[in-house]
Amino acid sequence: MVTDGKAGMVKRLWFKRRLLMASVSTGLLSGVVVAGPAGAAQDEETNVQNLPPVEVTAPPPATTRRNVPSRPVAQAGASSSSSPKTRIYVYPTAPGTGRGLDVDKVPSAINAVDANQIKRTGSLNVTDALRDNIAGVNITEVTGNPFQPDVEFRGFVASPVTGTPQGLAVYQNGVRINEAFSDAVNWDLIPTAAIRSVTLVTNNPAFGLNALGGALNLQMKDGFTYQGAELDVMGGSFGRIQGSAQWGKQVDKNYGVYAALEGLHDNGFRNFSQSDVRRFYGDVGYKAGDSEFHANMGIAKNDFGASATVPAELLDKYWGATYTTPQTTSNRVGYLNFTGKVDATPTWTLEGTAHLRRYEQKLVDGNPTDVQECGADPTLLCFGNDTTPANGTNGVQLANPFAPGTILGEIDRSSIRSTSFGVSGQATNTDQLFGHDNRFVMGTSYDASVTRYNATAEIGTMGENYVVSGSGIFLGPTGVPDTVAGPVSLRTVNQYNGLYAMDTFNVTDALAITGGGRFNVARITLEDQLGTSLNGDHTFTRFNPVIGGTYKITPELTAYAGYSEANRVPTPLELGCADPVRPCLLAAFLVSDPPLNQVVSKTMEAGLRGTKELNIGTLGWKIGGFRATNYDDIVAVPAVGRTGFGYFTNVGRTRRQGLEAEVNIKSPTLQFQASYAFVDARYLDAFELGSESPFRDPVTETIQVLPGDQIPAIPRHRVKVGIDYNVTDVWKVGGNALFVSSQYFVGDESNQYSKLPSYTVFNLHTSYQVAKNIQLYGKVDNIFDKRYATYGQFFDREALPNFTNGGAEFTDPRSLSPARPRAFYAGMRVTF
């Protein structure tokens, strides 16, 4: 870089930064280019001398080439803009540049988190950045492990818990990563250091199945978008030690290479809640002229102690308490993706992907059991009614080897092995139509998965620490229709086909209209490997339309509105467990059941977004409202008195509506963001379901849900405030606060019990640039050591005694997921 003096250089940098901040769309990109430490690694820290247009793609990564600067420059950017150069890819395709849709033409709300915002959390879990930076996102730790959280947005969930009705689609490099057997999302398998950005797109059926509440797209880094190397190590409370390394290089202008490696160990603050995370991601790219091709792969091997919810009475004694263990999860994944883009003509772009993915999960779950000594003959084992024989795997009733008075438990083991593969293609045309700018997109996709599912149940003894010790005695078929205990071996085949077409027509320079839709065909086949009772073949079809428009009221203000539909088909797990008379041990035992209807969601949303230059920086803001109505919604219903057992059923209509608002200020020294989200989630039809609620009918053991009752586990209010300030050129300080309002307990769908209390959490962080390539940083989470729970449900108080109270019966029906107490962490980053 050649300059005519230091002062001139500083002025030019300031001027270009101001231009950058003015060019990024309000509230849409949420800090796509933000302050970062100077260093040789090129990531979100771009060269201000040759800054490309900021692009957010969904789901594929943008492939704009970035020149390597003679020396890196730390810079601050803005989070939003309506500039014509700001474009977004809102279709599930391969990488592409230059054909993205102008942000001001997107008739829906868009939120994005960039690599620097992820890095600022100091976490190897991308969900922490989503929680901190997207107004409508809320995180709950249903599993009791911070690396396997539920991500809830607008009342829709993407959860790693098998059996949770899912409502968000998640893509990585154009590939849908909702697991085939249950649509679950294993956040721990995502290589966080390798993420370039995450975009949350709503009101768009192009993302296919399960995008009821929206689609989360993860763009990954490559050798063209990241150049240099970085080492990051951190340690702190509860035995946390973690490290990541990433390296990227562009070779001879045509080739790019990138790799990232991550590792983490955390003992957890609760008993048996340790975590071990190991992940690798790599990408090799080739670029020539208007063509670009990538091959990327990833592997992960993670193990968790998922301690789940715990009775409130035990938490009163000890905040790190657990209830019924072992509860462990082992996740393994390996995948290979190929993506490509070719500009066939000046107005036609062809894009495509092909992928192969292997996923394995093993669960070990200690639980109470219905097995006990028989009333008529204590030398034999029966189920809870004292008459139904508890048989072994050979079909013969089990002898009772346990001493009288022994409290029995059960260790349920299950495994999932899925192989998924698929291809997709898209064509984009930008020829004018009737003399007006126009963008036409059509695409298709095919995805298939083959899953092997197995489950067993071992009888054991329950210790006073609620640890189940196995006995080597395994349950087999009972021969009784309403009792499911025997082993399960199931093969499932998923085949998903999609065809979509969408068009955005510029009626005027200010007004744009978008219309189109997607046709989905899903076929799910179940093949029982031990008999024929689980066999099934289900086909679902649905056309989902979309229509919307945007209007640029002024150069700094844009209005948008849209309507769309989306569908979710029942998963193999849900199809295999849908009979209330024959409940399953969720995620363990399946039975032959009646089919479920697919869920259809119809969404309307509208809003305003804008930007304005102020003396203190660039002001960005947005406000929008939404209403989504689900038809034939699916819920998981517990079987009363049988811990862990339940079934899935359609419950008619549900509605989620609300408001999201955000304001932010960006300057080279200050970044401020505040947001508010209101979510009102309710049932619209009456139905009856089993519950452990203390208000249930004592005869039927059910509660009556009425139209207008609120859906549990969805807080109505979320407030987020965050600030980062450059005290000096090398020292930065910041913090954020999060308020989440009260919510009803799962099991209290009739809204009769008091709510899980609201909570407010404060966090602080700081960083210091010791040298050009070395940064020290630290953070304090939950600085006031607030004791709160993120999730609550009811449990069977009679299943086990309260050993901490002399073996008396539990009196409090609440079971909670306690949040992590105050924690201190410190780390160092070295760039090359």
C-alpha positions, 0 to 999 in steps of 0.5 A: 500500500502506497500512501502520502503520509500517515495522516492521509492514510488514516483519513482515507481509511476512515472515509472508506469505512464510512462508505462501507457502513453506509452500504450495508443494509439495516438490521439484515446482515447484523454486523457482517463486517465488524471489528477484529484484531489485526493479524495475517489471517484473512477472515472477516478482516478484509482489505479496505483498499479492495473491499468486495460487495458484502454478500450473505448466501443461503445456503451456499457460501459466497465466492467473491475473491478477496485480494490478500492485503500487503498488511491486514487492517482491523476495521469496523463495519455496519450490520445493515444496508439497502445498497444495491451492492448488498445481495443475498442468496435465498435459495438452496444451491451451490456457491455463486456470486454476482447473481444474488438478489438485492437485499431490498428485493427480499420480501421477508425478515433476514438475520445474519451472524458473521464469523467475527460475531461467532468469534467474539462469544469465545465459544465453539458452539455456534448457537451462542452467537445466534442467541446473542445476535438474533432477536427472536432466537432463544436457547434452552438446554433440554438435555442439560448439556450446553453443546446440545441446546434447543434453538427456538425461533418464533416458537419453532425449534431445531433440537438435538433431542430425538422426538422433539417436533422440529420446525426449522431447516438447517443447511450447511454449504447447501446441504440439509443437515436435519438428521434423517430419522427424526429431523433432529439437529446436532449442533455439536457436529458443526465445525464452528471455527470454519463458519463464515456466516449464518443466515436465518431466512424466513417466509421462503418455501424454496428451502423445502421440508421442515422450514416452517419457521424458517431456514438457518443457512451456514456458509463455510469458509474456503481458501478464497474467502479466508487466507492466513492461519490462526491458533486459538486456545482457551480455558476456565471454569468447570475444567473447560479447555478448548482449542481451534486451528484454521488455515487458508491459502489461495494458490496461483489465483485458481486454487484455494485450500482451507482447513479447520481443527477443533477440540474441547473438554468440559467437566460440566457444573453438574454430575456426569455432565462432561463433554468432549468435542473433536471436529475437522473441516476442510475445503479445496476449491478451483476457480477459473473465469466465471466457474468455481468448484469446491470439494469439502469434507468434515468429520466429528467425534463427540461424547457427552454426559447429557444430564437432562432435567432434574426434580426441583427438590434435588436442585434445592439441595445441590445445583449440580444434581442429576436424576437417573443416570447414566445418560450419555450421547456419542455422535459421529459424522463424516461427510463429503460435498461437491459444489459448482457454479458456471456462468453459462451466458452473461445472464444464465448461471448454473449451480449444483451440489452433490453430497454424501453423509454418514451419521451415527449416534449411540444413546445410553439412558438410565430411567425408572422402570415399570418392572417389579416383582410380581404380586402373585409370585415375587420370584418372577418379574412383572410390569407395573400392574403385577400381572403382565409378565416381564419376558426376556429376549427368549420370550420366557418370563424373567425370574426375579434375581433381586433382593426384596425391596430392591428399587429397580431401574432400566438402562435403555440403549439405542443406536442410529446409523444413517447414510444420506446422499443427494444432488441438487441443481439450480438455474438463474436468469437475469434477462430483462422482462418487458424492459424491467429488471427481472430475476428468475430462478428454478431448481430441483433437489433429490435427497435419500437416506437409509437408517438402521435403528436398534434399541434394547432395555436392560433391567438394573438396580437404582442406587441412592445417587440415582445411578442405574447399575445394569444386571445383564438381564434384557427385556424381550417382547411381552406379547401384550398389545399395550406394553412395549419393552422388547428390542427393536431393529428397524430399517427406514428409507427416506426419499425427498424430491423438490422442484421450485421456481421463483421470480422477482420482477422490478415493477419500478426502481422502488417496487419489486414483486416476488412470486413462485413456489415449491412442490415437495414429494416425500416417501418414507418406508419402514422395514421391521428387521425382527418381524412385520409389525413396524412395516409401513410405506408413506407418501406425502405431497405438497405445493407451497406457494410464496408471494411478496413485495418490497417498496423502497420508500426512501433511499434509507427506508424499505418496506416489505410484506409476504405470504408463504406456505411450508410443510413438514412430513412426519419422521420415521420416528413419529410414524412408528410411535403414534398410538396413544394405546401403545405408547413408546419409550421415545427414542427407544421403542417403536410400535406399529401405529396409525399414520400421521398427517403432514404439518402445513404452516401458512405464514404472513409477515411485514415490516420496515428496515432502514439506515441513517448516518449519525455523528456517532456512526451508522444507525440501523434499525428494523421492525417487523411482525409475523403470523404463522398458523400450523395445520395438523401440528404434531406434538409429543404426548407423555404416557402418564405413569410410564417415565419416558414413554409417550406417543405423537399425535396431530392436534389440529391448528396452532398459531405463532405470531409476534413482533421483532424490533432491533436497533444498532449503531456501528462506528470504528470505536463503538458497536451497540445493539438492542433488540426485542422480540414478542412471540405469542404461541397458542393452540387453536383447537381443543384436545385432550392429552395425558400429563403429569400435571397436578391439575390432571383429571384423577380418573383419566389422568389427562388435561383438557387443552382449550383454544387460546391456551399458550404453548409451553416452553415458548417465552413471550418476551426476549430483550437483548442488549450488547455493546463493544467499545474500543477503549484504545487501538489495542484494548476492547471491552464489551458486554451483553444482557439477555432477558427471557420472560416466564414460560409454561412448563411442558405438560402444562398445556392447559396453563393451570400451573404457575410459570417457569420464572423469567431470568436476566443474565449479564456477561462481560468480555474483553480483548487486548492486542499484545502484538500485531499477531497476538491477542489475549481475551477473557470473558465472564458469563453470568457475572451475578451468578444468577440461578435460573432454569431455561426449561421445565417440565413435569415428572412422575413423582411416584416413580422413585423416592426422594433419597435426599429426604429420607426416601419420602415421595417427591412433592414438587412436580417440577423438573428443571434444566439448571443454567450454568453458574458464573464462569470465568474464561481466558484465552489467546489467539495467534495469527500468521 
